[in-house]
Amino acid sequence: MQAGVRRTAAGLLVAVLAAVASPLRADDRDARRAFDAGLFEKARHLWLPLAAAGDAEAALNLGLLYDLGRGVPQDSSTAYRWYRQAAEAGVAQAAFNVAVLLDSGAGVPRDGAEAALWYARAAAGGYNRAQYALAQLYAAGDGVPRNPATAEAWYRAAARGGLGAASARLSALVRPERAAASPPPADLSPVRPVPVTPVDAVLPAGQNPSKVALVWNTPEQPVPVEYYVELRALDASGSREVSASYVEASATLVELPGVPQRYAWRVYAVARQGAHYASSAWKSFSIGKAGAD
């Protein structure tokens, strides 16, 4: 699976370049024109100071140059460094590319759990190929608990976004014949989800401060469940609800004001039938000042 995902990502890189960032500054426009004209070294020279100043899209584009070997020797390690900078700022395409490099072990040691985390961040942002790749990891139990139901949920999300490969996977799924199968388990209590990120972290109020991906792992459940995600803002007077919603899979994107604030969140696995549920522990994170590490 890793090699297949890697090939898919490489085929997308040039298309991604033209899809991000609007409106464009003059120096970014010049870099894109240089790229389109095949003047890759000029494009790199123009993007470097932008990326060094914290521009996430310029960092993504530098990652593309090094990943593809355009105007520079192909260097997956350097590509990873630039992708990671853009991904940390909330660019879904960069998060996907970080995950692909981690998944394939190109430029960095292979790490299925870390790849799953970055796929999930991109998947929460609606990036269909990340949803598809994360579904594959859950189907195989690679870096995350094996969970066919969560795999199916992510395949459905990718299929809704128009990804034909996900639709084909859904059609090929072999669903158990529940009616004639073994009797229901004696314990109908769901298994607690496991929050993964953000946990005890300070997120900078940067280029895209209002969007934060909440990611949790979903162990296989004894009964069909959905997930209820609760997010609260914390201050000296106590706490107040910011958002609460049901989701099918293992990540969701929340919008927050880009101001310093402390938050706490938890996830419930809620049985689709009956009154059984299981909650994770509360986990906290903060939005810091712009430019904070």
N, C-alpha and C positions, 0 to 999 in steps of 0.2 A: 504493500500500500504506500509505503513511504516514497519509493521511487516514482510511482504513478502520480502522487500528489506533487512531487517536485517538478515533474515534466509539465504538469498542468500550470503550476505557478509561473514557470519560465515563459510559457506561451502567453501569459497575461501581462507581463511586465510593461511592454511598450504601450499597450492599450490603457493601462492604469495611469501612465504618465500624462496622458491627455485629459484624464477624467477628473483630476483633483485641482483644487484651488481656483476660486473665482470670487471677486475680481482679481486680476493679475497685476502686480506692480511692473514697472518698466523693466527692471533688471530680471525679473522672473520671465516676462514675455521674451526678452532677448535670449535668455537661456533656452526657452522652449523652441524658439525659432532656430537657434543654433543646433539643438538636438534634432529637429525635423530635417535640417539641412545636412545632417551627418557630421556636424562640427562638434563632436562629443567632448573634445578637450576644452573648447571654448565654453560649452555648457557647464562642464565641471567647474571651470574657473569662476563662472558667474554664480553658480549655486553654493560654492564653498563658503563665502562670507555670510550668505543668508543662513545656511545651516549652522554655522558657528555662532550666529546671533540668536539661535533658537527657533528658526523657521522650520516647522515640522515637515512641510511639503517639500522644501528644498532638501531636507535630510532624506526623505523617501526617495527623491529622484537621484540623489547621489548613490544611495543604496542600489538603485536599479542599474546605474552605470557600472558599478563594480560587480554586481551579480551577473550582468550580461557580458562584461568585458568590453564595453563600448568606450573607446578613447583611453582606456587603462587596461592593464592586465587583469584578467578575471580573478577576483579575490573575494571569496565567500565570507571570510572573517571580517574584512572591512565593510562589506555589504551588510553583514549582521549588525555591526556597530551603528551604521547610519539608520538602518531599519528600526533598531531598538530605540534610538532617539525619537524617531517619528512615532513609533508605537506608544511610547510612554506619554506622548502628547495627545493620544486618543485617535490617531489616524487608523481606521480599520484595515485599509490595504496593507499598511506597514505591519500591523499586528499579525495579519495573515502570513506575510512573508517571513517575519520572525519565527512564527510557528513552523513554517515549511522547512526553514534551515535547521531548526531544532529537531524536527521530525525525521529529516533525512540525514542529520549528522554532517551537513555541509558547512564547513567553516567553524563549527562548534561541536563539542561532544553531543552525541544523540541523547535526548532527554524527553521521553514520552510524556511525563507528567507536566513538564514545563511547556512542551508543545501544545498539550491539551489546554493549558491555561490561556495561552495566547490565541489559539483557535477560538476558545470560548469568548474572549474579549472581542474578537472580530465578529464572531457569530452573533453576539448580543447587539452589535451595531448593524446587523442586517446583512453581513457579507456572506453571500450564499455558498461560496466555495469553502469558507471556514465552517459553516454549518454542516456541509457534506463531510468534510474531513473529520470534524469532531464526532459526527455520527459513526464514522468508521472506527474511531478509537474506542467509543463505547461498545460497539458491536464486538470488537476483539478483546476488550479489557486491557487496552494498551495505554498505560499512563493514567488511567481512570478505572473505577470498578466496571466490570462487565455488566452492562445493563441494556438488554435488547429494547426495552420500552423507551429509554432515553435516546438510544440510537434512532429508533423509529420517529420520535418527536423531532429530532434534528433533521432527519431526511425529509420529513413533511415540511419543515420550515424552508429548507432549500428548494424543495419542489414548488412550493407556493411562490418562491422568488423566480421561478422559471428555469431552474437548473435541470436539464433533461436527465442527467445521470442519476440525480436523486429520485426522480419519478420512476426510472427504471429499477432502482434498488427497491423502492416501495412495492412495485409490482412483483418483484422476485422474492419478497419476504415470505417465508413459510410460517404462517401463524398457527399456533397450537390449537387443536380442537378442544376448546375449553369445556364444551358441554359434555363430552365423553371422556375427558381426561380424569386425572386423579382427583379425589375429593379435595375441597378447599382446606387450606392449612388450619390447624387448630388455633394458632396465634395469628390474628388478623391485624396486629399492630404494625404500622409502617416502621421502617428503619429510618433513623435520624439522618437527614442530609448533613454534609460536611462543608461549611464555608471555606473557601479557598482564598479569595481576594475580593476587596481589600480587607486586610486584617492587621490591626496595629500599625497602620501606615499613615504617613502624611503625604497627601497628594498635592502637588503645586497647583495653584490657580494659574494655569498657563494659557496656551492657545485655544484650548477647547475645555474650559473648566466646568461647564454645566453638565457634561455627560460622563457618568461613571458606570463601568460594567461591574455588577455584582455577580460573582461566579461561585458555584458550589459543586461538589461532587455528589452524585446520586447513586448510592448502592442499589443493587437489584432489590425490588420490593416483593413482599409476599402477596400483595394485592395491588390492583391498579391505583395509582395516586396522581395527584397534581400538586404543584408546589405553591405555597403562599409565602410571599416575600414581604416582610415588614421593615420599614426604614424610619428611624426617628432622629430628629435633631436634638442635641443635648446642650444645655446651658445651665447657669447657676440656679435657675428657678425649677429645673426638672427636665422634662422632655416633651416633645410634641411630634405628632405623626407627620411625616413628610410624604410618604407614599405607602400603599399596601395593594398588592395585586396578586392574582393567580397566574402562573405560567406553567407550561407543559414540560419544559426541558431543564437546563442546568445553568442558565445565565439570563440576566435581564439588564437592560440599560435604564438608568435613572437620570433625570435631569435635576441639577442642583444649582443654586446661585453660586457664582464664582467668587465667593467671599469666605474669609476664614470662618470655619465652623466645625464642630465635632459631631459625628453621627454614630449611631449604633444600628445594626441590622441583624436579622435572623431569618431562617427559612424553616417552614413547616412542610412535612410530607403529609398530605391530607388524603385519606382514602376516598375514592370516588363514590363509594357506597358505604353507608354506616357512619358512625361518629368517631372513628379511630383516626389519630394523628400522632405525629412525633415531631418535636421541635429541636432545632440545633440550639447551641448556646448563643448568647448575644456576642457579636463581634463589633469592634469599633474601628473607625478611621477618621481622619481629619482632612479638611481642605485647608492648606496653608496659605502663605502669602505668595503672590506671583513671583516665580523664579526660585522658590524654595526647593531644596533638595529633598 
